[in-house]
Amino acid sequence: MKYFSTLLIVLLLSSFSYSQVRSNKALRPTWVFEMGPAIGIMEATGFSPTGYGAILEPRLIFGKMGRRSTVSLGIPLKAFYFSRTVKDSTVYDGFSANVPIVLDFNFYHGAFKGPDHKLGAYFGAGWNFNYVTFSTVPPPSTSTGGVIPGETTTRDLKEDYGGLNHGPYFNGGIRFNFGNGASFDLRGFVNMGLGDKPLSLYGVAILYNFGMKRQSYSKGGWF
């Protein structure tokens, strides 16, 4: 855990330094925002419901690696509601709030605020902080009552996974132009939980890019 965190920090700092060296022209830091719905699966022992939520990400484009590639620092804030039922009765449900800090490498569309390509891609890594809370349900019982004997219940989940956890964060996807210059982001992401409460989240999202300039596209590059 300690060595992984140190390695991640070194890689992030190295990538920033490299981007500045490769820059043949100063890049003015620029903010863009992305927002949209998301769906994911929580993963833990005895607990893997589907969650539905949304993502709001402020992203700062601050480093240039080449003519069509940049480095950005994002905070893809996530909120998820999840629930699971057993024998037609809700056994446990809950809410999670995720605050990742991620460094992204962006190529072609989406790399700059004013793109000149219709399609682009990106990938990134960082660290995630996740808060999870669960609703209250009856404890395990030998009677049916909507709870299967021996099944993990919300009371167990509160003790095992409720509260704050953290771990590595990874995301990647494609950004593309659709319609009259509108910009979208099709993303996959992984929040890995470590430590005493290893609750992870795997998901996908479709986001709209606010602040991207609508303009005509050149014939060079991708599409």
N, C-alpha and C positions, 0 to 999 in steps of 0.2 A: 504494500500500500504506500509506504513512505517513498520507496524507490520509484514507483509508477508516477506519483505526484511530482517528484523532482524532475523526472524525464519529460513529463508533459510540459512543465514550465519552461524547461530548456528548449524544447522544440518550438514552443510559441515565440519565445524571445528570438530564437535563431531565424525563424521564418520572417519575423518583422525586420530584422537587420538585413536579411537577404533581399527582401522586397525593396528596401531603400537603396541598396547598392545597385540593383538592376534597373531602378527607375532612371529613365533618360529624360524625364521631365517631371517637375514637381507636381504633385497631385494635391489639390485642395480638399481637405476632409469634408465629406458630404454625408448627410443623414438621409436614409430612406426607411420606409416602414412597410411591414408586411402583416397581413391579418387574414384569418380564414378558419374554417372548421377543421377538426382533426378527429381521428378515431384510433384507438390503441388498445393493447392488451396488457394488463398488469400481470406480472409474473413473480410468484413466490410459492413456497411449499404449501399446498392445500388451498391456494387462492389464485385464480387466474381469470377474472371476469373481463368483459369488454367494456371499455370506457369511451365516452363521447365528450368532446370538449372543443376548445378554441385556442388559437395561438395569436398573440400580438407580439411582433418583434421589431424593436428599433435596431437599426443596423448602421454602423459607422464605417464608411469606406475610407480608409486612411492610407493605404500603401499600394504602390503600383509595381507590378512585377514585369510588365511588358505592355505592348500596345493594346492588347485585348484581355489583360488579366490583372486582377487586383486582390488585395487582402482586406478583409473587413472584420470588425468586432461586433458581434450581435448578442442580444439578450432575448431569446425566444421564450417569452413568458407563456406558460400553459396553465389552463384550468380544466380539470376533468371530473366528470361525475361517472361513477360506476356502480353497478348493481348485479346481484346474482340471486336467482330464486331456486328453491328446492321444493318439490311437491306443491307447486302453486302458491307457496308462501315465501316472502322475501326473507332470506336468511341473513344477508349482510349487504350493505351498500355504503357508499362513502364518497369522499371528495378529496382530490389532490391538487396541489398548487406547485408548479415546477418553475424554478428560476435558474436556467443554465446560462453560463457565460462561455461563448464559443468563438473561435477564430476560424473564419471561412476563407477558402481560396476560390475565387470567382473567375470564370472564363466566358468571354463573349457576352451574350445578353445578360444583363444584370450586374456585370462587373463595374459598370459606370452608371451614373444617374441618367445620362443621355445615351442609350444603347444604339449601335448601328448594325446590330444583327438580330435576327428573329429568334434564335435559339442559343441557349447557353447552359452551362453546367457549373456545379460547385460541390465542394466537400469540406467538412470541417470537424474539429474536435475541441473539447473543452471540459468544463466541470459543471455538474448539476447539483442544485439543492432542491430537495423535494419534501413538502409537508403533506402528510396524509392523516385524515380523520375518518372515523367510522361511526355509523349509527349504532344504537343499542338494541340488542335482541336477547331473548332468553338464553340462558346457558345450556350446555348439552343436556339432553334428557333421554331416558330409555323409552319414553312415549314418543309417538310420531309427532303430532302437534306442529307439523311443518318443518321440523328439524330432524334430519337423519342422524341416528345415534352414531357417535364417533366422528361426525363431520366437523370440520373447522368452523367455528362460529365467530361472530363479530367481537365477542369478549376476548377470545383468543387472539384475534387479529389486532385489537387495540394494544395488547401486551407485546405482541411479536413485531408488529410493523407500524403502529400508529406513531405519529410525531414526526420529527425531522430526520431525514437521512440524506446521504450525498453519495456521489460517485462520478465516474467518467461519463461524458456525453459525446455522442457522435451523430452527425447528420449529413445528408447529401441529397442531390436531386437535380432537376432541370428547371430552368426558367425560360419562358417562351412568350412570344407575342401572339395575341388572339384578337380578332376583330379589328377595330379602329385604333390600333396602337396600344391597347390594354396589355399589361404585363402580369403574368401569373407564375407561380412557383409550385411545382409538384415535388413534395419532400417526403423522405423517409427519415426516421430518427430513432435513437436508442438512448434511454436514460438508464444507466446501470447503477443499482444500489449496492453499496458495500457496507462493511462494518456489522454492527449488531442487528440492523434492520434492513436486510438486503432485498428491498422491494424494487423491481425494475419495471420499465415501461417501454414497449415497442409499438411504434405507430407510423401512420402516414397522414399527410395533410395536403390540402390545396389552398394556396394563399394568393391574395391579390397584392401586388406591389404598388403602394402609394408613393407618389413623388417621382416616379419614373417619367421622364419627358416623352410625350407622344410625338413621334416624328417619322419621316420616311426612312427606309432602310437602304443601305448600300447593297450591292450585289456580291460583295466580297465576304469571306468567312463562311460560317455555317448557314446554309440556305440563302 
